[in-house]
């Protein structure tokens, strides 16, 4: 087996920074209210002299204008699970470790290509989402976890190479039990290479089985003992805004980020979304809900963003917005649309699916719809708005534009292109119809659908127009 580890050393800070457009000095603090210390700093704060471990009061004395936010460990856990759902795209065996995600990749390399290519794809996804990371690969998940903590890009692709790769790793970075590491340091054992050479019986007598089991998991002598992760069936993401927003335009940046997260989550599930809800949170627990529905499942981030923005721009805000939440429960399977090898569409032409959804977002749900059939063969009763996304195919040629009621066809006699098609029905409701339908071409070159009395080709009545 081969395991990749994605270490996320700045998970809590990146979760905050990715929803902010500015780059002012910002720090995360933790600890008691009267003794808070800095646990993370952004680039601007670091350049100003602030550092991790510094007391907040000392930092205020050094720099007066910076933002300090409490470190939200629960939010960091949510981001880790979200990124695990993204990693699920590459492997069905995904597990969580402190500030890290491990995934079994040996069977995925046949699908995504050799490790260098696989690594590049994995990095691209995490970078696009705004999370800094280190990646390593090794024959065991714990070894990959240790190597990612030592340096970025470490790759051990064979079990025979693992002992040599671990030899120079300091014991303080070995992820072994903390009490054992402290005792080993007092004995002069400071690298894993030194530790692995010690007699196992002596280690068992001094440290018990816990240390030996951790070593065996590290080198692959014991199973990893990790719980598998499965993505949830509901996507639920909430962003608390840094200030009250009174203008819809100010919601575009967080909306784009949330839609990007939704698309990444859908790619991990290999699925799509057909309906989701944007929930705008106001004071006193008041809500404004913006439903977004599609005629067919989609997962393209650009398309979903355009649709959501189009619906959002139609909303009149009753009060300032404090937070934005996206909830997607309708997550059906997704089959990408087929494309011809020699596609002759213009470079900037939109696929029909994207054009259709844009029109619905701008003009309303009832402006664009699919046609369905009824059990009544009369043209004026045969078509209806389809409730599902399944396309309706009429076995005979039918016009896309049916007139509300038939009208006489004036002018020269038309040229018959197809027909006749006999329609004799409606005796059950008093609106009996007996007609011969033809596809015709008028003197102006228009293609139409018209009928006349059975056995005749005069007195034409126009029923509809072909596009």
C-alpha positions as CSV (number, residue, x, y, z in Angstrom):
1,X,0.0,0.0,0.0
2,X,1.0,3.6,-0.4
3,X,-0.4,6.5,1.6
4,X,-0.3,10.2,1.0
5,X,-0.5,12.7,3.8
6,X,-1.7,16.3,3.4
7,X,-0.5,18.2,6.4
8,X,-2.4,21.4,7.2
9,X,-0.2,23.4,9.6
10,X,-2.2,26.7,9.3
11,X,-5.7,25.3,9.1
12,X,-7.4,27.6,11.5
13,X,-5.8,30.8,10.1
14,X,-6.4,29.8,6.5
15,X,-10.0,29.1,7.2
16,X,-10.3,32.8,8.3
17,X,-8.1,34.3,5.6
18,X,-9.8,32.7,2.7
19,X,-13.0,34.6,3.3
20,X,-11.3,38.0,3.6
21,X,-10.4,40.2,0.6
22,X,-8.0,42.5,2.5
23,X,-4.5,41.7,3.8
24,X,-4.3,43.8,6.9
25,X,-2.4,42.4,10.0
26,X,-4.4,39.7,11.7
27,X,-3.6,37.2,14.4
28,X,-5.5,34.3,16.1
29,X,-5.3,34.2,19.9
30,X,-6.0,31.5,22.5
31,X,-5.9,31.1,26.2
32,X,-7.4,32.7,29.3
33,X,-9.0,36.1,28.8
34,X,-6.3,37.8,31.0
35,X,-3.4,35.9,29.4
36,X,-4.1,35.4,25.8
37,X,-1.3,34.4,23.5
38,X,-0.9,34.5,19.7
39,X,-1.2,31.1,18.0
40,X,-1.2,32.2,14.4
41,X,-0.2,35.3,12.4
42,X,-0.8,36.3,8.8
43,X,2.0,37.6,6.5
44,X,1.3,41.3,7.3
45,X,1.4,40.7,11.0
46,X,4.6,38.7,10.7
47,X,6.3,41.5,8.8
48,X,5.2,43.9,11.5
49,X,7.1,41.9,14.1
50,X,4.3,39.8,15.7
51,X,5.1,36.1,16.3
52,X,3.5,32.9,17.5
53,X,3.7,32.5,21.3
54,X,3.7,36.3,22.0
55,X,1.4,37.6,24.6
56,X,-1.4,39.7,23.2
57,X,-0.6,42.6,25.5
58,X,3.0,42.6,24.3
59,X,1.8,42.6,20.7
60,X,-0.5,45.6,21.3
61,X,2.5,47.5,22.7
62,X,4.5,46.6,19.5
63,X,1.7,47.3,17.0
64,X,-1.5,49.1,17.8
65,X,-3.5,48.5,14.6
66,X,-4.1,44.8,14.0
67,X,-7.1,42.5,14.3
68,X,-7.1,39.8,16.9
69,X,-9.6,37.0,16.6
70,X,-10.1,34.0,18.9
71,X,-8.9,30.7,17.5
72,X,-12.0,28.7,16.6
73,X,-11.0,25.1,17.0
74,X,-14.5,23.8,16.0
75,X,-14.3,25.8,12.8
76,X,-10.8,24.3,12.1
77,X,-12.3,20.8,12.6
78,X,-15.1,21.6,10.1
79,X,-12.6,22.8,7.5
80,X,-10.6,19.6,8.0
81,X,-13.6,17.5,7.3
82,X,-14.5,19.6,4.3
83,X,-11.0,19.1,2.9
84,X,-11.3,15.3,3.6
85,X,-14.4,15.3,1.4
86,X,-12.4,17.0,-1.3
87,X,-9.6,14.4,-0.9
88,X,-12.3,11.7,-1.2
89,X,-12.2,12.5,-4.9
90,X,-8.9,10.7,-5.2
91,X,-9.3,7.7,-2.9
92,X,-12.1,5.9,-1.1
93,X,-9.8,5.3,1.9
94,X,-9.5,8.7,3.7
95,X,-8.7,9.2,7.4
96,X,-8.2,12.2,9.7
97,X,-5.1,12.8,11.9
98,X,-4.5,16.0,13.9
99,X,-4.1,18.8,11.4
100,X,-3.7,16.3,8.6
101,X,-5.5,14.1,6.1
102,X,-4.2,10.7,4.9
103,X,-5.4,8.8,1.9
104,X,-4.5,5.5,0.4
105,X,-3.3,6.1,-3.2
106,X,-1.7,3.0,-4.5
107,X,-4.9,1.9,-6.4
108,X,-5.6,5.5,-7.5
109,X,-2.3,5.9,-9.4
110,X,-3.6,3.7,-12.2
111,X,-6.4,6.2,-12.7
112,X,-4.7,9.6,-12.1
113,X,-1.2,8.7,-13.3
114,X,2.2,8.3,-11.5
115,X,2.9,10.0,-8.1
116,X,4.4,13.2,-9.4
117,X,1.3,13.9,-11.5
118,X,-1.0,12.8,-8.7
119,X,0.8,15.1,-6.3
120,X,0.5,18.0,-8.7
121,X,-3.3,17.5,-8.9
122,X,-3.7,17.2,-5.2
123,X,-1.7,20.4,-4.6
124,X,-3.7,22.3,-7.2
125,X,-7.0,21.5,-5.5
126,X,-5.8,22.5,-2.0
127,X,-4.1,25.6,-3.3
128,X,-7.2,26.7,-5.2
129,X,-9.2,26.4,-2.0
130,X,-6.8,28.7,-0.2
131,X,-5.2,26.2,2.3
132,X,-1.5,25.9,2.8
133,X,-0.2,22.4,3.0
134,X,2.7,20.0,3.0
135,X,2.4,16.6,1.2
136,X,4.4,13.4,1.6
137,X,3.9,9.8,0.5
138,X,5.1,6.6,2.2
139,X,4.1,2.9,2.6
140,X,2.2,3.6,5.9
141,X,-0.1,6.5,6.9
142,X,1.8,7.3,10.1
143,X,5.1,7.4,8.2
144,X,3.7,9.8,5.6
145,X,2.4,11.9,8.5
146,X,5.8,12.0,10.1
147,X,7.6,12.8,6.8
148,X,5.2,15.6,6.0
149,X,6.0,17.2,9.3
150,X,9.7,17.1,8.6
151,X,9.6,18.5,5.1
152,X,7.4,19.1,2.1
153,X,7.5,16.8,-1.0
154,X,9.0,13.7,0.7
155,X,8.3,10.6,-1.3
156,X,9.1,7.0,-0.2
157,X,7.5,4.7,-2.7
158,X,8.9,1.4,-1.5
159,X,8.8,-0.3,1.9
160,X,12.5,-1.1,1.5
161,X,13.3,2.7,1.5
162,X,11.3,3.5,4.6
163,X,13.9,2.7,7.3
164,X,16.5,4.9,5.6
165,X,14.0,7.7,5.1
166,X,13.0,7.6,8.8
167,X,16.6,7.3,10.2
168,X,17.4,11.0,10.4
169,X,13.9,12.1,11.7
170,X,14.2,13.8,15.1
171,X,12.2,12.0,17.8
172,X,10.5,15.2,18.7
173,X,8.9,15.2,15.2
174,X,8.2,11.5,15.2
175,X,4.6,11.7,16.4
176,X,5.4,9.1,19.1
177,X,3.9,9.3,22.6
178,X,5.0,12.6,24.2
179,X,6.0,11.0,27.5
180,X,8.3,8.5,25.7
181,X,9.9,11.2,23.6
182,X,10.8,13.2,26.7
183,X,12.4,10.2,28.4
184,X,14.2,9.2,25.2
185,X,15.7,12.6,24.9
186,X,17.1,12.3,28.5
187,X,18.7,9.0,27.4
188,X,20.4,10.7,24.5
189,X,18.1,9.2,21.8
190,X,17.3,12.0,19.5
191,X,16.6,10.4,16.1
192,X,14.4,7.5,14.9
193,X,17.4,5.8,13.6
194,X,18.9,5.5,17.1
195,X,15.5,4.4,18.5
196,X,15.0,1.7,15.9
197,X,18.3,0.1,16.8
198,X,17.5,-0.3,20.5
199,X,16.4,-3.8,21.8
200,X,12.7,-4.2,21.8
201,X,12.7,-6.1,25.1
202,X,14.4,-3.2,26.8
203,X,12.0,-0.6,25.3
204,X,9.0,-2.8,26.5
205,X,10.3,-3.0,30.0
206,X,11.0,0.7,30.2
207,X,8.1,2.2,28.2
208,X,5.5,-0.5,28.0
209,X,3.6,-1.7,24.9
210,X,2.4,1.8,23.8
211,X,5.7,2.9,22.4
212,X,6.3,-0.3,20.6
213,X,2.9,-0.3,19.1
214,X,3.4,3.2,17.8
215,X,6.7,2.2,16.3
216,X,5.2,-0.8,14.6
217,X,2.4,1.3,13.1
218,X,5.0,3.7,11.9
219,X,7.0,1.0,10.0
220,X,4.1,-1.1,9.0
221,X,4.4,-4.1,11.3
222,X,0.9,-3.3,12.7
223,X,-2.3,-2.1,11.0
224,X,-2.7,1.7,11.0
225,X,-5.8,1.5,13.3
226,X,-7.4,4.6,11.6
227,X,-11.1,5.2,11.2
228,X,-12.3,5.8,7.7
229,X,-13.9,9.0,6.6
230,X,-17.1,9.3,4.5
231,X,-18.4,12.6,3.1
232,X,-21.8,13.7,4.5
233,X,-24.9,13.6,2.3
234,X,-25.6,17.2,3.0
235,X,-23.5,20.2,2.2
236,X,-23.9,22.9,4.8
237,X,-21.5,25.9,4.9
238,X,-21.8,29.1,6.9
239,X,-19.7,32.2,6.7
240,X,-20.0,34.9,9.4
241,X,-19.2,38.3,7.8
242,X,-16.7,40.6,9.4
243,X,-19.2,43.5,9.3
244,X,-22.8,44.2,8.6
245,X,-23.5,44.1,4.8
246,X,-26.3,46.3,3.4
247,X,-25.5,45.9,-0.3
248,X,-25.9,42.7,-2.3
249,X,-22.7,43.5,-4.2
250,X,-20.7,43.0,-1.0
251,X,-21.9,39.4,-0.8
252,X,-20.4,38.4,-4.2
253,X,-16.9,37.7,-2.8
254,X,-18.1,35.3,0.0
255,X,-20.7,33.8,-2.4
256,X,-18.0,33.0,-5.0
257,X,-15.9,31.3,-2.3
258,X,-18.9,29.2,-1.0
259,X,-19.8,28.1,-4.5
260,X,-16.2,27.1,-5.1
261,X,-16.3,25.0,-2.0
262,X,-19.6,23.4,-3.1
263,X,-18.1,22.5,-6.5
264,X,-15.0,21.0,-4.8
265,X,-17.2,19.0,-2.5
266,X,-19.3,17.7,-5.4
267,X,-16.2,16.7,-7.3
268,X,-15.1,14.7,-4.2
269,X,-18.5,12.9,-4.2
270,X,-18.5,12.6,-8.0
271,X,-22.0,14.0,-8.0
272,X,-24.0,17.1,-8.8
273,X,-26.5,19.5,-7.2
274,X,-30.0,20.3,-8.4
275,X,-31.3,22.5,-5.7
276,X,-29.7,24.5,-2.9
277,X,-30.6,27.4,-0.6
278,X,-28.8,30.6,0.2
279,X,-29.7,31.8,3.7
280,X,-29.0,35.4,4.6
281,X,-28.9,35.9,8.4
282,X,-30.0,39.2,10.0
283,X,-30.4,40.5,13.5
284,X,-32.8,38.8,16.0
285,X,-32.5,35.4,14.2
286,X,-34.3,36.8,11.1
287,X,-33.6,35.0,7.8
288,X,-33.9,35.7,4.1
289,X,-33.9,32.5,2.0
290,X,-32.9,32.5,-1.7
291,X,-33.7,29.1,-3.3
292,X,-31.7,28.1,-6.4
293,X,-33.1,25.3,-8.5
294,X,-31.8,23.8,-11.7
295,X,-33.5,21.7,-14.3
296,X,-30.7,19.1,-14.3
297,X,-27.8,18.3,-11.9
298,X,-24.7,20.5,-12.3
299,X,-21.4,20.9,-10.6
300,X,-19.4,23.5,-12.6
301,X,-18.4,26.3,-10.2
302,X,-18.7,29.1,-12.7
303,X,-22.1,28.1,-13.8
304,X,-23.4,27.6,-10.2
305,X,-22.0,31.0,-9.2
306,X,-23.7,32.8,-12.1
307,X,-27.0,31.2,-11.2
308,X,-26.7,31.9,-7.5
309,X,-25.6,35.5,-8.1
310,X,-28.5,36.0,-10.6
311,X,-31.0,34.9,-7.9
312,X,-29.3,36.9,-5.2
313,X,-29.4,40.1,-7.2
314,X,-33.2,39.9,-7.3
315,X,-33.4,40.1,-3.5
316,X,-34.3,43.3,-1.7
317,X,-32.5,43.1,1.7
318,X,-34.9,43.9,4.5
319,X,-32.0,44.3,7.0
320,X,-28.2,44.2,7.0
321,X,-26.7,40.7,6.6
322,X,-24.6,39.3,9.4
323,X,-23.8,35.8,7.9
324,X,-24.3,33.8,4.8
325,X,-25.1,30.1,4.7
326,X,-25.4,27.7,1.8
327,X,-27.3,24.4,2.3
328,X,-27.5,21.7,-0.4
329,X,-29.5,18.6,0.3
330,X,-30.5,17.5,-3.2
331,X,-27.3,16.0,-4.5
332,X,-28.1,13.5,-7.2
333,X,-25.6,11.6,-9.4
334,X,-24.0,13.6,-12.2
335,X,-23.1,12.6,-15.7
336,X,-21.1,15.2,-17.7
337,X,-22.5,16.2,-21.0
338,X,-20.9,14.6,-24.1
339,X,-18.8,16.7,-26.4
340,X,-17.9,16.0,-30.1
341,X,-14.2,15.5,-30.8
342,X,-14.5,18.2,-33.5
343,X,-16.7,20.7,-31.8
344,X,-17.6,23.5,-34.3
345,X,-19.2,25.9,-31.8
346,X,-17.6,29.3,-31.5
347,X,-15.0,29.6,-28.8
348,X,-17.2,31.8,-26.5
349,X,-20.4,30.0,-27.1
350,X,-22.3,28.7,-24.0
351,X,-23.5,25.1,-23.8
352,X,-27.2,24.9,-24.0
353,X,-27.5,23.8,-20.4
354,X,-25.6,26.9,-19.1
355,X,-27.6,29.2,-21.3
356,X,-30.8,27.7,-20.2
357,X,-30.0,28.1,-16.5
358,X,-28.7,31.7,-17.0
359,X,-32.0,32.6,-18.6
360,X,-34.0,31.0,-15.8
361,X,-31.9,32.9,-13.2
362,X,-32.4,36.2,-14.9
363,X,-36.0,35.8,-16.2
364,X,-37.6,33.5,-13.7
365,X,-38.2,29.8,-13.3
366,X,-41.3,29.8,-15.6
367,X,-39.5,31.7,-18.5
368,X,-37.6,28.6,-19.6
369,X,-39.0,25.1,-19.2
370,X,-39.1,21.6,-20.8
371,X,-42.1,20.3,-22.7
372,X,-43.8,17.1,-21.6
373,X,-46.7,15.1,-23.1
374,X,-50.2,14.4,-22.1
375,X,-52.6,11.5,-23.0
376,X,-54.7,13.8,-25.2
377,X,-53.5,13.7,-28.9
378,X,-55.2,17.0,-29.8
379,X,-52.4,19.6,-30.5
380,X,-53.9,22.3,-28.3
381,X,-54.0,19.8,-25.4
382,X,-51.0,17.5,-26.1
383,X,-48.2,19.6,-24.7
384,X,-47.6,20.5,-21.0
385,X,-44.7,21.8,-18.9
386,X,-42.6,18.8,-17.8
387,X,-42.2,18.5,-14.1
388,X,-39.0,16.4,-14.3
389,X,-35.8,17.0,-16.2
390,X,-36.3,14.2,-18.6
391,X,-36.6,15.3,-22.2
392,X,-39.8,14.7,-24.1
393,X,-39.4,13.3,-27.6
394,X,-42.5,13.3,-29.9
395,X,-42.5,10.4,-32.4
396,X,-43.9,12.7,-35.2
397,X,-42.6,16.2,-36.2
398,X,-44.2,18.9,-34.1
399,X,-43.7,22.6,-34.2
400,X,-41.9,24.4,-31.3
401,X,-44.4,27.2,-31.5
402,X,-48.0,26.1,-31.2
403,X,-50.7,28.8,-31.7
404,X,-53.2,29.4,-29.1
405,X,-55.9,28.4,-31.6
406,X,-55.8,27.5,-35.3
407,X,-56.0,30.5,-37.8
408,X,-56.6,30.5,-41.5
409,X,-53.6,30.4,-43.8
410,X,-53.8,33.2,-46.3
411,X,-51.9,33.6,-49.6
412,X,-50.9,31.1,-52.3
413,X,-51.3,27.4,-51.7
414,X,-48.4,26.0,-49.7
415,X,-46.0,23.2,-50.7
416,X,-46.5,20.0,-48.8
417,X,-43.4,18.6,-47.2
418,X,-44.8,15.7,-45.2
419,X,-48.2,14.2,-44.4
420,X,-51.0,13.6,-44.1
421,X,-51.3,12.5,-40.5
422,X,-54.9,11.7,-39.6
423,X,-56.1,12.9,-36.2
424,X,-59.6,11.8,-35.2
425,X,-60.4,12.1,-31.5
426,X,-62.2,14.1,-28.8
427,X,-65.6,12.4,-28.9
428,X,-65.6,12.0,-25.2
429,X,-65.8,15.7,-24.2
430,X,-67.9,17.2,-27.0
431,X,-64.9,18.7,-28.8
432,X,-64.6,16.1,-31.5
433,X,-61.8,16.7,-34.1
434,X,-61.2,15.0,-37.4
435,X,-58.3,16.6,-39.4
436,X,-55.4,15.7,-41.7
437,X,-52.2,17.4,-40.6
438,X,-49.3,18.3,-43.0
439,X,-45.8,19.8,-42.7
440,X,-45.9,22.6,-45.3
441,X,-43.7,25.4,-46.7
442,X,-45.4,28.7,-47.2
443,X,-44.8,31.0,-50.2
444,X,-42.4,33.0,-47.9
445,X,-40.3,29.9,-47.2
446,X,-41.6,29.3,-43.6
447,X,-42.1,25.8,-42.4
448,X,-45.5,25.4,-40.7
449,X,-47.8,22.7,-39.3
450,X,-51.3,23.0,-40.8
451,X,-54.4,20.9,-41.3
452,X,-57.5,20.7,-43.5
453,X,-60.5,18.5,-43.7
454,X,-59.9,14.8,-44.4
455,X,-59.4,14.0,-48.1
456,X,-59.0,17.7,-49.0
457,X,-56.0,20.0,-49.6
458,X,-57.7,23.4,-49.3
459,X,-59.0,25.6,-46.6
460,X,-55.8,25.3,-44.7
461,X,-55.8,26.1,-41.0
462,X,-52.4,27.0,-39.4
463,X,-51.6,25.2,-36.1
464,X,-48.0,26.2,-35.4
465,X,-44.6,27.2,-36.7
466,X,-41.3,25.2,-36.9
467,X,-38.2,27.0,-35.7
